[in-house]
């Protein structure tokens, strides 16, 4: 379990690295007392995420060079194969509960700290 800190807000995250785990992401999962975020470690560049078979709204935060580069807030779950895609550029992507970026005043340009 890793920790991601943005603006003194701590998120306990599950870190995913493999292509299979990245594709599965938060499908069928909910955050609980053990973790409140999922951190995707990826190659730097443009990426596209969708909300297929997710159980709850999520904020999708693209990170690049340890800074917030793009935010998609309150992305709703999708049950079809024609889901909306959320795009951004980064080397990591953080998914947290829908609305938390507003709740914690997270904005593009904010610094990010990751603790192992």
Residue frames relative to the residue before (quaternion, step in Angstrom):
aa qw qx qy qz dx dy dz
X 1.0000 0.0000 0.0000 0.0000 0.00 0.00 0.00
X 0.1675 -0.7731 0.6069 0.0772 3.55 -0.93 0.98
X 0.3057 -0.7114 0.5953 0.2146 3.52 -1.37 0.17
X 0.1315 -0.7467 0.6474 0.0778 3.53 -1.08 0.84
X 0.1025 -0.7911 0.6024 0.0282 3.56 -0.86 1.01
X 0.0534 0.7563 -0.6483 0.0695 3.54 -0.88 1.07
X 0.8386 -0.0488 -0.0103 0.5424 3.61 -0.69 1.11
X 0.6719 -0.5152 0.2765 0.4546 3.59 0.95 0.93
X 0.5335 0.5735 -0.4280 0.4508 3.60 1.22 0.43
X 0.2444 -0.7961 0.5458 0.0930 3.55 -0.71 1.15
X 0.0632 -0.7653 0.6404 0.0169 3.54 -0.94 1.00
X 0.2619 -0.7209 0.6208 0.1624 3.58 -0.85 1.01
X 0.0466 -0.8524 0.5196 -0.0358 3.55 -0.51 1.18
X 0.3594 -0.6222 0.6435 0.2640 3.46 -1.38 0.48
X 0.2345 -0.7791 0.5683 0.1224 3.57 -0.81 1.00
X 0.0890 -0.7882 0.6082 0.0315 3.56 -0.90 0.98
X 0.1255 -0.8160 0.5642 0.0086 3.53 -0.93 1.00
X 0.6889 0.4949 -0.3021 0.4350 3.60 0.91 -0.88
X 0.6293 -0.5526 0.3937 0.3791 3.56 -1.16 0.62
X 0.6451 0.5301 -0.3196 0.4481 3.59 0.96 -0.86
X 0.6901 0.4671 -0.2789 0.4772 3.60 0.89 -0.94
X 0.6166 0.5378 -0.3416 0.4625 3.59 1.07 -0.72
X 0.6682 0.4988 -0.3050 0.4600 3.61 0.91 -0.88
X 0.6765 0.4809 -0.2901 0.4763 3.59 1.03 -0.77
X 0.0252 -0.8597 0.5094 0.0290 3.60 1.01 -0.80
X 0.8029 -0.2562 0.2234 0.4897 3.57 -0.87 -1.03
X 0.2891 0.7674 -0.5243 0.2292 3.62 1.20 0.32
X 0.8641 0.0839 -0.0864 0.4887 3.53 -0.82 1.07
X 0.6475 0.5179 -0.3183 0.4596 3.61 1.25 0.10
X 0.1587 -0.7322 0.6508 0.1230 3.51 -1.39 0.37
X 0.5215 -0.5946 0.5003 0.3524 3.54 -1.18 0.54
X 0.0798 -0.7876 0.6098 0.0381 3.58 -1.19 0.56
X 0.7679 -0.3585 0.2489 0.4688 3.59 -1.25 -0.28
X 0.6495 0.5357 -0.3161 0.4373 3.62 1.19 -0.35
X 0.8091 -0.0135 0.0225 0.5871 3.58 1.09 -0.61
X 0.1284 -0.7965 0.5880 0.0569 3.55 -1.13 0.72
X 0.7585 0.2432 -0.2047 0.5689 3.53 1.19 0.63
X 0.1950 -0.7332 0.6341 0.1497 3.53 -1.33 0.31
X 0.1556 -0.7974 0.5814 0.0434 3.55 -0.80 1.11
X 0.1825 -0.7806 0.5943 0.0649 3.55 -0.72 1.17
X 0.1837 -0.7628 0.6129 0.0939 3.59 -0.75 1.08
X 0.0712 0.8211 -0.5530 0.1221 3.57 -0.55 1.20
X 0.6074 -0.4995 0.4400 0.4335 3.55 -1.29 0.08
X 0.5583 -0.6088 0.4459 0.3447 3.55 -1.09 0.71
X 0.5104 0.6280 -0.4768 0.3431 3.55 -0.97 0.87
X 0.6908 -0.4453 0.3398 0.4573 3.57 -1.26 -0.20
X 0.0386 -0.7842 0.6192 -0.0131 3.55 -1.09 0.84
X 0.1846 -0.7646 0.6105 0.0928 3.52 -1.27 0.50
X 0.0880 -0.7929 0.6028 0.0128 3.56 -0.82 1.06
X 0.0966 -0.7670 0.6289 0.0825 3.53 -1.25 0.47
X 0.4775 -0.7057 0.4740 0.2222 3.54 -1.30 0.36
X 0.2163 0.8157 -0.5136 0.1550 3.58 1.15 0.56
X 0.8744 0.0103 -0.0717 0.4798 3.52 -0.96 1.11
X 0.3599 0.6934 -0.5319 0.3267 3.57 1.10 0.64
X 0.4627 -0.7102 0.4679 0.2503 3.58 -1.15 0.59
X 0.8132 0.1355 -0.0331 0.5650 3.59 1.15 -0.51
X 0.6199 -0.5217 0.4151 0.4137 3.58 -1.22 0.32
X 0.1110 -0.7915 0.5996 0.0407 3.55 -1.11 0.75
X 0.3154 -0.6506 0.6407 0.2584 3.50 -1.37 0.36
X 0.1701 -0.7735 0.6058 0.0761 3.56 -0.87 1.00
X 0.0620 -0.8172 0.5718 -0.0369 3.55 -0.51 1.27
X 0.2217 -0.7674 0.5907 0.1140 3.56 -0.66 1.14
X 0.1412 -0.7893 0.5963 0.0384 3.55 -0.93 1.00
X 0.0315 0.7805 -0.6234 0.0346 3.56 -1.01 0.82
X 0.8439 -0.0269 -0.0301 0.5350 3.55 -0.81 1.09
X 0.6698 -0.5516 0.2706 0.4170 3.56 0.99 1.02
X 0.6237 0.4532 -0.3669 0.5206 3.56 1.13 0.79
X 0.5204 -0.5976 0.5030 0.3450 3.56 -1.21 0.53
X 0.1385 -0.8255 0.5451 0.0476 3.59 -0.67 1.11
X 0.7946 -0.0248 0.0412 0.6052 3.62 1.16 -0.53
X 0.0984 -0.7872 0.6072 0.0443 3.56 -1.09 0.74
X 0.0714 -0.7224 0.6859 0.0514 3.53 -1.10 0.88
X 0.1537 -0.8428 0.5140 0.0437 3.55 -0.43 1.23
X 0.8731 0.0877 -0.0888 0.4712 3.50 -1.21 0.83
X 0.1496 0.8060 -0.5500 0.1596 3.57 0.89 0.97
X 0.3270 -0.7815 0.4978 0.1857 3.61 -0.62 1.09
X 0.5969 -0.5560 0.4390 0.3767 3.57 -1.22 0.51
X 0.1834 -0.7581 0.6185 0.0953 3.54 -1.27 0.51
X 0.2347 -0.8008 0.5396 0.1121 3.59 -0.92 0.87
X 0.6617 0.5058 -0.3122 0.4570 3.61 1.22 -0.18
X 0.5756 -0.5575 0.4518 0.3920 3.57 -1.30 -0.13
X 0.6585 0.4777 -0.2946 0.5014 3.57 1.31 -0.02
X 0.1534 0.8276 -0.5192 0.1486 3.59 0.84 1.04
X 0.5593 -0.5658 0.4898 0.3566 3.52 -1.27 0.53
X 0.2665 -0.7501 0.5849 0.1558 3.58 -1.09 0.77
X 0.2202 -0.7576 0.6062 0.1008 3.54 -1.10 0.85
X 0.1148 -0.8489 0.5160 -0.0025 3.54 -0.38 1.29
X 0.1616 0.7648 -0.6152 0.1024 3.50 -1.28 0.54
X 0.4263 -0.6776 0.5431 0.2535 3.53 -1.35 0.16
X 0.3573 0.7401 -0.5179 0.2374 3.56 -0.84 0.91
X 0.4323 -0.6674 0.5351 0.2851 3.51 -1.39 -0.01
X 0.7482 0.1439 -0.1374 0.6329 3.55 1.37 -0.03
X 0.1342 -0.7572 0.6324 0.0930 3.53 -1.22 0.54
X 0.1669 -0.7792 0.6006 0.0655 3.54 -0.91 1.00
X 0.1116 -0.7600 0.6369 0.0655 3.55 -0.92 0.96
X 0.0172 0.7758 -0.6286 0.0518 3.53 -0.92 1.06
X 0.7205 -0.4319 0.3023 0.4506 3.58 -1.27 0.16
X 0.5920 -0.6033 0.4153 0.3363 3.55 -1.06 0.86
X 0.7937 0.2803 -0.2355 0.4857 3.55 -0.83 1.05
X 0.5281 0.6647 -0.4054 0.3389 3.59 1.21 -0.29
X 0.5847 0.5622 -0.4035 0.4234 3.65 1.05 -0.50
X 0.6603 0.4667 -0.3068 0.5021 3.62 1.01 -0.71
X 0.6379 0.5540 -0.3209 0.4280 3.55 0.91 -0.96
X 0.7836 0.2983 -0.1427 0.5260 3.59 0.96 -0.89
X 0.4458 -0.7350 0.4209 0.2896 3.60 1.29 0.36
X 0.2647 0.7560 -0.5419 0.2544 3.59 0.92 0.97
X 0.0143 -0.8150 0.5766 -0.0555 3.55 -0.82 1.08
X 0.6380 -0.4840 0.4227 0.4244 3.56 -1.31 0.34
X 0.7537 0.3493 -0.2925 0.4736 3.55 -0.97 0.98
X 0.5150 0.6456 -0.4230 0.3730 3.61 1.22 -0.30
X 0.4766 -0.6633 0.5063 0.2766 3.57 -1.12 0.73
X 0.2036 -0.7677 0.6018 0.0841 3.53 -1.18 0.73
X 0.1157 -0.7565 0.6411 0.0570 3.56 -1.05 0.87
X 0.1013 -0.7791 0.6167 0.0504 3.58 -0.98 0.88
X 0.1039 -0.7742 0.6238 0.0273 3.55 -0.86 1.09
X 0.3340 -0.7357 0.5568 0.1929 3.56 -0.99 0.89
